[in-house]
């Protein structure tokens, strides 16, 4: 290779702190090396705390995506890493990377040595290193799995700290050693369970919590759906669960329960009652937002419909107004069409399952990550077909296989706390499916997903529709 070599530097660490050098140290060494052999550094990219083994969740690597874009765009001659496993610890991905570099004439610079992926000897050496890297990640995963299994058997807490609890730390080392009830939030859990068992609705409890300033652990407001998802967790009955290791249904944890097992079982059975989860389909409900939307003037009244008659033409129309202050006035037909358009646009998104996911569904995180990976792979295959890198026949086979894997991953990522009517609506063709739904089911979908507020506009006379006076916010779980 003649002339100044354009080199991009890449550093990465995983969540495993035993891997050696920090990203800063890796990049520092790579800069010194580039200076020694007079390479032109055209970019530096990094990913901190991201695992790339076959046992990880497949978290997005923005830094590595930028490096790949430079390779495909022909903007770099060499990619420099501190060691080969910084790019990936998966043999299949290593092979794909070598193919990509060979296709675009890009070399790999690893530990002060430059390899040419198109050279069979260099390729063999790099693949040999990739086998070692995957083997090492397997050994690490095996050790982690053993520790996790032991902790599960002992009933030790795992995962994120749930609302109602706080971490207990060793006073000397500061290391987390357990969980205990949080004196500020634990009473809210006990109160919610008691009120639900007494027959109160989750929505009413959530609105009460909002009024009292009680927030979720992530700092968002309570809603009926996220409150129900919270109280059903076995952790509050002192039960240790595991999505990986087989444990008895009532395996005791090492922390103090906030509710009795009897109350927990009774609550779960009550919430699992099909008649409770089913969406109401009363034929008497005719208007999309009456009782669903909120008043943007008084912030307490609910929206209802009124009939209006034009003094000029004598024609009658339906309008939305506030049942308390009567301070808002909006034509129902135009408002319904606007809100429906926003809902359909959201449900048409290809990643709607990830958008609806509850962080508490830890066992679904792997499926969500796999769906995101397959979606990225699908886009990359389509781009390679458009660029004539792949022939149509080969590309079609890859597209078909990738779409099948994507469908399987999306099925596994379906959030359990969302009504089936919402999930069945999602994806391409959501608009047609929305039109086929009854008004009560549309209302329940809106109530589940969004907070709709009708703001002040024209008061008196005929109502006028302005999109900017309709506020639509996603409900966060």
N, C-alpha and C positions, 0 to 999 in steps of 0.2 A: 504494500500500500504506500503510495507516494503522497507528499504534501502533509500538511498539518492534520492530524487525526482529530475528528470531532468526538469527544467523549462525554457521556452523561454518567453521573455518579448516582448510585442508589444505595440507601441504607435502610435496614429494617430490624426491629426486635419483636419478639412475641411477648405474650404475657408471662412466659417462663423466664425468670430473671437469671437463670443459670447459663444462658447462652453466651455469656462473655461480654463483649464490647457493647457499649451504648451506641445509639445511632450517631451521636455527635462524634464519638471516637472513630467509628467506621468511616464517616465522611472526611474526618481530618486526615486519616491515613491515605484515603483515596486521593485527596487533594495533593498531598506530598508526592505520591506516586505519579500523578499526572504532570506535576511540575518537573519531576526528575526526567521523565521521558518526553517532555515538551509536547504534551497533548493539549488541545484546546478544550476546556471544560465548557460545554454548551448548556449545562443544566445540572441541578442537584435536586433530588427528590427523596422523600423519606416516608416511612410508615411506622409509627411507634405503637407498640403493644398490639400487633396484629399477627396472629398465628396463621401459617400457610400449610399446615400438615393436613392429611386426609381425615384427621380426627377433629378438626376445628369446625366452626360454624360457617365458614366461608364469608367472613366480613369483608366489605368492600375495601380495596386498597387504592386510594386516590393517587398516591405517589407512583405506584407501579403502573396504574392505568395511563398516567402521563408518559412514563418511559415507553410503554408499548406504542403509544400514539406517535412518538418520535421515530421509533423503529419503522412502523408502517409508512410514515410520511417521508422517509428517506432523509431525515434531518440529523442523523447521527451515524458515526462509523463504529463506535465501540460503546458497550455498556459495562461499566466497572462496578463490581461488588466486592465486599470484604471477603465473602466466601460464597460458594455456589448455593447453599441452602437459604441465602437471603432472598433469592428470587422465588423459590418454591421448595417444598419438601415432598412433592408428589411426582412420581416417575412419569406419569402420563403428561402432566403439565410441563415437566422438564423437556420431554421429547417434542411437545408442541412448540415450546420456546425455541429450541434449536432449529426446528423447521422454519419458524418465522424469521429467525436471524439469518439463516442460510438463504432464504428466499430474497431478503432485502440486502444481503451483503454486509451484515453487521457482525462484528466479533464480540466475544465475551472476555472481559479482563477480570481475572480472579486471582487474588493474592500475588500480585506482581507478575502474573503470566497472562499472555493474551492467547486466546483459543479461537480457531476458525471453525464454526459449526459445520461448514461444508466440507471440511477435511475429515475423512473417516477415522483417523487416529485421534484427532482432537475430540470428535464427537463421542467416540468410545470412552475416552477418559472422563468427559463431562457426564455421560450417562452412568458410568461407574460411580462417580461421586454422588449422583442423584440417588442411586440405589442405597448408598451408605446413609444419605440424609433421610430418606424415607424410613430406613431401618431404625435409625436413631429416634425419629419422631414416634415410631411404634413403641420403642422401649420406654420413652417418656410417658406416652399415653397409658401404657400398661401399669407403670408405677402410680400414676395419678388415679387410675381406675381402682387399684388395690386400696389406696388411701380412702377414696370415696366410699368403697364398699364397707370398709371398716367403720368409717364415721356413720354410715347409714345404720349398720348393725348396732352401734352404740347409742343411736338416737340423737347424735349431735346435729345441730342446725346446719342448714346448707342454703346456698343461694342468697338472694337479696333479703334484706330485713323487712318484714311485713309491717304494714301500718298497725300500730298498737304495741309494737315492741321496739327495743333499743339494744344496742350492742353492749355486752359486758366485757371489759378489758382488764387484763392483768395489771395491777398498779405499778409493778416494777418494769416489765418489758413493754407494756402498752399493747400487747398482742390480744386479739379478740379471742375470748375463751367461752363465750356463750351469749344467750339472749335473755332479756327480762322484760316484763311489762313496762311500757312507757307511761308514767303517771299522767301525762297530758293527753295521750291518744287512746290508751287502753279502755278508758270508760266509754268512749264513743263506740268501740266495737261491741262491748257488752250491751250498751243501750240500743244499738241497731238490731242486734239479734233478738232482744226482748220485745222490741216494738214490732218486728216482723212476725214473731210467734204470736203476738197479740192480735194480729190481723191487719196491721197498718201497711199501707203500700210503700214500696221502696222509693217511689218518686216523691211521696210526701216527706219521708225521712230525709231524702237527699236535699230537698228544698229547705227543710228546717236546718240541716247542717250548713247549707250555704248562707242562710240568714244569720247563723251564729258564728260564721267565719271559720268553721272547721273545714280544713282542706285535706286532700289526699296526700300521700307521702311525696308525690312528685310536685305538689303545690298547685294542682288543678282543683276545680270544683267537683263536688260529688254529683253524680246523676244516678237515676234508678239502676241502669245496667251495671255501672262500675261498682255500686254499693253491693248489689247482689253477687257479683263476681268475687268481691272481697269476703263477704260473710260465709261463703260456701267452702272456703279453704280449710282443710283439716288441721292446719297449724294452730288455729285458735282453740281447738279441742285438745291441744298438746300431742297431736299425732304426727309422727315422722313419716313422710312419703318419699318415694324415689321413682323417677321415670325410667331408671336404668336397672336398679337392683331390686330384686323381688323381696318385698317385706309384707308382713301381715297387715290386714286392713286397719288394725288398731295398734300398730307398733308405736310404743310410747316415745316421745321426744324428751330431751333433757331440760326443757324450759317449762315455765308455769303456764297452764292453760288459762285462757280468758273466759271460756264458756265450758259447761259440762259436756261430756261426750253425748249424753242423752239429749240435751238441747240441740247440739250440733246435728245429730242424726235426724231428729224431728224436723229441724229446719230444712235440711237437704231434701228429705222426703217430700216436704210441703212444696218446695220450689221446683221439684222434679215432676210434680203433678201436671200431666199434659194439658189439662183444662186451664191451668194457670199460664203456661207458656204460649198457648195458642193465641193467635191474633184475632181480635174480635171482628166479626163480619156483619154487624147489625145493618140491615138495609135502610134504617131510618137516618143514618148518617150520610149527608149529601155534600157537605162543604169541606174542602181539604184542610183548611187552617183554623176553623172555629174550634176553640178549646185547646188548640195546639200552639198557635203563635202567641207572642207576648206583646204587651203594650209598651212602646218606646217612650211614652210621656210619663205615665205614673209608675211604670215598672212593677206593678202589682196586679193589675187587672188582666183578665184573659180576653182574647179576641172572640167576638160573636158576629153573627151576620144580621143585617137589617135590610129591609126592602126600600128602595128609593124610586120616586116617580119624577120624571122630568117635567117641569112646568111648561117647557116649550113644545115638546113633542108628545108628552103624555106616556112615553115608554117607561117600563119598570126595569130596574136592575138591582142586583144584589151587591152590597158593600160590606167590608169588614170594619168594625169599630170596637172600641174598648167597652166592656161591660160595666166598668167602674167610672172612669173619667170621661168617656166619650171624646177623648182628645185626638184620636186618629180616625181617618176615614179613607179607605182605599177600595177601588173596584175589585170585587172578588175574582172575576174571571181572569183579568190581566195579572193579578197577584199570584193566583194559582199557577198560571202558565210560566211565570218567571221562576217561582220556587221549584216547580217540577223540572225546569231546564237545568237548574243548578244541581238538583239531586241526580238526575240522569247523567249529567257530565261526570259527577264523582263516581257513580256506580259503573260507568263505562271504562274507568281506568284499568289497565292491565294489572296494577299492583294493589287493587282494592282490598284483597285479603290481608296484606301486610299493613295497610292503613287502618284496618279495623281491629288489628291484633291487640290483645291485652298483654302487657308485659308479664302478668302473672302466669300466663300459659307457657312456662319455661319449656315444656316438652314439645311445643310447636315451633320453637325458635329455629331448630335445625331445618324443618320443612320450609320455613319462611326464607332462611338463608339459601337453601338449595333452589327455591323458586327464583330468587333474585339472580343466582349464578346462571341458571338455565336461560333466564331472560337476556342476560348479558351475552351469553354464548349464541343465542338465537340472533341477536343483532349483529354480532361479529361474523357469523356465517353469511347472513344476508349481505353484509358489506363486502365480503370476499367474493360472493357471486357477482355483485354489481361491478366489482373491480376486475372481473375475469381471472381472479386467482384460483377459484374453484370452477370446474365445469358444472353445467346445469344438472346433469344426472347425479354426480356425487353430492352436489349441494342439496338437491332435493331429498336424497336419502338422509343426509345429516339434519336437515330441517325437520323431517318427519320424526326421526328418533328424538331430537331435542324437544320438539313439541309434546311428544308422549311423556318424556321425563318431566317437563314443565307442568303438564296436567296432573301428574301423580303428586308432585311436590305441592301444587296449589291445593289439592284435595287434603293433604296432610296439614296444611297451614290454616284451614278454615277455622275461625275462632268459635269456640263452643258457646260463648256467652251471647252471641248475636243470633236473633231469630232466623230460622231457615228461610223465611220469605225474603230477608235482606240478602242473604248469601246467594239464593237462587236468582236474584235480580242481577248480580254483579257480572261484569265482563261485556264483551262486544254484543250488541243487540239489546242493551239495557233499555233503550228508548221504546222499542217495540213491546218488550215485556211490561214496561211501565204502563203503557196505554191499555194493556189487557187486564191490569189489576183493578179491583174494586176500590172505591174511595176509602173505606175503612183500613184496608191493607196499606194503601199509599200513606195514610195518616200515621200508621204505626211505624212505617219505615222512616218517615221524616222525624217523628218523635224520638226514635232510637238513635238516629245519626246526627241530627242538627238541632240547634236552638234558633228559632226564627223570631225576629223582633220587627214589628211594624212601627216605624218611626213617625214623628209628626210630619204632616204635610198640609194639604188643603183641609181646612175645617169650615164647615158650612157650605151650602150649595152642593153641587155634584162632586163626587170624589174623583180625583185625578191620580193616575198611576205614574210614579217615577221610580225606576229601579234603585236609585241611590237611597231611597227611603225604606228599603227592605234590607235588614241586616240578617245574614245567614252565617252561623258559626258552627264548626264541627264540635260535637261533644267529645271530649277526651276522656279515655278510661284510665 
